[in-house]
Amino acid sequence: MRSSRHHPSPRRRPIPPPVGSEPPKAVPKASALEVIACSVHASMTDPSGAQVVGVSFGSGDFEIASWPLPADGTDPLASLVGWVAPDRFHALGLTVSGCRYEVAGSEGDRATSAPGRLRFTILLDRHGEPVLVGEDQTGRRFVGREPSGPVADSLHRCLARPTPPPDHGPGTWIEASWLDSIAEQSSRRPGHVTWSEASLLHPLSGGEVVEPESLALATMAAEDSTWGDLRQRHHVDSAPHPPAGTAMHPSDWFDDGSFARWVERDLPPIDDLLEVVFATVADSVAIAIMNALVVT
């Protein structure tokens, strides 16, 4: 990690901007962490990709240590999975360039700008206070206070902090994963995916062709289990960690909320999946799929 010392004077598979990255309607008076986040944001100008940033507070100043995340096409956040930041970091963050977003309009004037490039820095301290500094392609900067999503979840877990609980049980993820797999196949071969093929794609089929009712029962049983049970059985890829800190097994590093959002983050909305599937499979297969769904 490279280090630099700064005095807190105010001063810009890809990682998506966290929820909360739109310009706020009003920005409250800057906190000390916000001033530091703005300084970190201004100092991290490398346009090549994402960097992990650790901040250590001193008496009247602070020190920044940064480490570039892999830019080889792998998931950049995978380098944070299982990593716990060293105790000397009082705050941890990410700075990312090149994401696309839409500028939210003012109240009553929604989304007036086309998608463009965004550079953002999100910083989280050990008490859970978050600050998001964003900058669009024109250099306009905005500050938010409540970012959420995989980026924020990862920073919380790297600081051994809990994340919000899941919004639903495991059955929704299981059925969404199944529909996503069917949609991928049926979009390539409209009208030709059989029930046998669809059944084998189900995460709970056990590699065998089973009847819709059997899949429904298996999903109901999974819905009664916990996300913690699934964490122990589901493999999550990780990548080389930043230097220093400690490493944990992903199943222990995730908590229920962060794990649920991690495995679901690339899945399209359920309604979109259902629309694609039912438009590209035969009626008899669609009926069988409907009979197998219990949560969706």
Secondary structure by P-SEA (a helix, b strand, c coil): cbbbbbcccccccccccccccccccccccccaaaaaaaaaaaacccccbbbbbbbbbccccbbbbbbbcccccccccccccccccccccccccccccbbbbbbbccccccccccbbbbbbbbbbccccbbbbbbbccccbbbbbcccccaaaaaaaaaaccccccccccaaaaaaaaaaaaaaaaaaaccccccaaaaaaaccccccccccaaaaaaaaaaaaaccaaaaaacbbbbbcccccccccccccccccaaaaaaaaacccccaaaaaaaaaacccaaaaaaaaaacccc
